[in-house]
Amino acid sequence: MSLIVLIGPQAVGKMTIGKELEKRINGKLLFNHQTLDLYANFLGYTEEAFSLSDQTRFNLFEAFVNNKETNPTNSIIFTVMIDFDGKYDISFLEKIAKIFLNHQEAVYFVALTANLETRLKRNTHEDRLKAKPSKQNLEFSKHDLLSSLDKYRLETTQEELTHLFPNVSSLTIDNTHLTPHEVAEEIVTTFNLN
């Protein structure tokens, strides 16, 4: 049983790669908007909606590690955007990793990057828009993507991941020129997830 966390900025390909991983391992994808949009539909994208979304994730992960015998899947593939200069975001990653590590279960962090031109193109992809209603306002979504470049540090290095999370197996991948299939294969091979 394991937790595989796909980390990266908007439109880097986290959800798409998560779907590819689902085809290769006994894992189920939880992409970040599935919990966030649930609360935002009623509360807007407020601090309370983000807090409730995080609490739902913690509760799910706790229940998952406590019900190994009855879970229909062995792994959770989770996608999230992280500000590596934000204390709360680093704490969030530490907390979800600890839930699994405390039960002697494996945790893998995969930090994805892609150049801005590629991300802007992926930001309008049909699958993304269908799965994430909040991204359907293309002008707002593009502005949000571009403005986040100045507000947050959404990319990291292998060295930083290893330093911040020494008990977690980690990997960084620039998937600008890689297909989702190629990225999923690299993750499966690197972590021996077969």
C-alpha positions in Angstrom: 0.0 0.0 0.0 1.3 3.5 -0.8 0.7 7.2 -1.3 2.0 8.6 -4.5 1.9 12.5 -4.6 2.2 14.3 -7.9 3.3 17.8 -7.2 3.5 20.7 -9.6 2.1 24.0 -10.8 -1.1 24.5 -12.7 -1.5 22.6 -16.0 1.8 20.7 -15.6 0.0 17.4 -16.3 -0.5 16.0 -12.8 -4.1 14.7 -13.4 -3.2 13.3 -16.8 -0.2 11.5 -15.4 -2.2 10.3 -12.5 -4.7 8.7 -14.9 -1.8 7.0 -16.7 -0.5 5.6 -13.4 -3.9 4.2 -12.7 -3.5 2.0 -15.7 -0.1 0.6 -14.5 -0.5 0.1 -10.8 -3.3 -1.0 -8.4 -4.0 2.7 -7.5 -6.8 5.2 -7.6 -6.5 8.8 -8.5 -7.6 11.7 -6.2 -6.9 14.9 -8.0 -6.9 18.1 -5.9 -10.0 19.7 -7.4 -12.2 16.7 -6.5 -12.2 17.8 -2.9 -11.7 21.5 -3.4 -14.5 22.0 -5.9 -16.9 20.1 -3.6 -16.7 22.8 -1.0 -16.1 25.7 -3.4 -19.4 25.0 -5.1 -21.1 26.1 -1.9 -18.5 28.4 -0.3 -16.5 29.8 -3.2 -12.7 29.5 -3.3 -12.4 30.8 0.3 -10.0 30.0 3.1 -12.8 27.9 4.7 -13.3 25.8 1.5 -9.5 25.1 1.3 -9.4 24.2 5.0 -12.4 21.8 4.6 -10.9 20.3 1.5 -7.6 19.6 3.3 -9.5 18.1 6.3 -11.4 15.8 4.0 -8.1 14.6 2.5 -6.6 13.9 5.9 -9.7 12.0 6.9 -9.6 9.9 3.7 -5.9 9.1 4.1 -6.4 8.1 7.7 -9.3 5.9 6.9 -7.4 4.4 4.0 -4.4 3.2 6.1 -6.7 1.9 8.8 -8.8 -0.3 6.4 -6.1 -2.1 4.4 -8.0 -5.3 4.3 -11.2 -3.9 2.7 -9.8 -1.1 0.5 -10.6 -1.7 -3.2 -7.2 -0.4 -4.2 -3.6 -0.6 -2.9 -2.5 3.0 -3.5 -3.8 6.5 -3.6 -2.4 8.7 -6.4 -2.9 12.3 -5.2 -2.2 15.5 -7.1 -1.5 18.9 -5.4 0.0 22.3 -6.1 2.6 23.3 -3.4 4.2 26.6 -2.7 7.6 25.6 -1.6 8.1 28.9 0.2 4.8 28.4 2.1 5.1 26.9 5.6 1.5 25.6 5.5 2.1 23.8 2.2 5.2 22.1 3.5 3.5 21.1 6.7 0.6 19.7 4.6 3.0 17.4 2.7 4.6 16.4 6.0 1.3 15.6 7.5 0.0 13.4 4.7 3.3 11.6 4.4 3.3 10.9 8.2 -0.2 9.3 8.0 1.2 6.6 5.7 4.7 6.4 7.2 3.3 5.9 10.7 1.6 2.7 9.4 4.9 1.6 7.7 3.4 2.3 4.3 5.5 3.8 1.4 5.2 7.4 0.3 6.5 8.8 -3.0 6.7 12.4 -4.0 7.0 13.3 -7.7 7.6 16.9 -8.5 6.7 17.8 -12.1 7.8 20.8 -14.1 7.2 22.0 -17.7 8.0 25.2 -19.4 5.4 28.0 -19.4 4.5 27.7 -23.1 3.6 24.0 -22.6 1.6 24.7 -19.5 -0.4 27.5 -21.2 -1.3 25.0 -24.0 -2.2 22.3 -21.5 -4.3 24.7 -19.6 -6.9 24.7 -22.3 -6.9 20.9 -22.9 -10.4 19.4 -23.2 -9.9 16.8 -20.4 -8.7 19.4 -18.0 -11.7 21.6 -18.7 -14.1 18.7 -18.3 -12.7 17.5 -15.0 -12.2 21.0 -13.5 -15.2 23.3 -13.9 -13.3 26.2 -12.3 -10.8 26.1 -15.2 -13.5 26.6 -17.8 -13.3 30.3 -17.6 -10.2 30.4 -19.8 -9.3 34.0 -19.2 -9.5 33.7 -15.4 -7.6 30.4 -15.5 -4.8 31.8 -17.7 -4.5 34.9 -15.4 -4.4 32.6 -12.4 -1.6 30.5 -13.9 0.4 33.6 -14.9 -0.1 35.5 -11.6 1.0 32.5 -9.6 4.5 32.8 -11.1 5.0 36.0 -9.0 3.2 34.9 -5.9 4.4 31.3 -5.3 7.4 29.1 -5.8 5.7 26.1 -7.4 8.8 24.2 -8.5 11.5 22.5 -6.5 14.7 20.5 -7.0 15.5 16.9 -6.1 18.0 18.1 -3.5 15.3 20.2 -1.8 12.8 17.4 -1.8 15.3 15.0 -0.3 16.3 17.6 2.4 12.7 18.5 3.3 11.3 15.0 3.3 14.2 12.6 4.1 11.8 9.7 4.8 10.0 10.0 1.5 11.2 8.5 -1.8 11.2 11.4 -4.3 11.7 12.2 -7.9 11.7 15.3 -10.1 10.7 15.1 -13.7 10.6 17.8 -16.4 7.8 16.6 -18.6 7.8 19.4 -21.1 8.7 17.0 -23.9 7.5 13.7 -22.4 4.2 12.0 -23.0 2.1 11.1 -19.9 2.8 7.4 -20.7 6.6 8.1 -20.6 6.3 10.0 -17.3 4.2 7.2 -15.7 6.7 4.6 -16.9 9.5 6.6 -15.3 7.7 6.8 -12.0 6.8 3.1 -12.0 10.4 2.0 -13.0 12.1 4.4 -10.5 10.1 3.3 -7.6 9.6 -0.3 -8.7 5.8 0.0 -8.4 5.1 -3.1 -10.6 
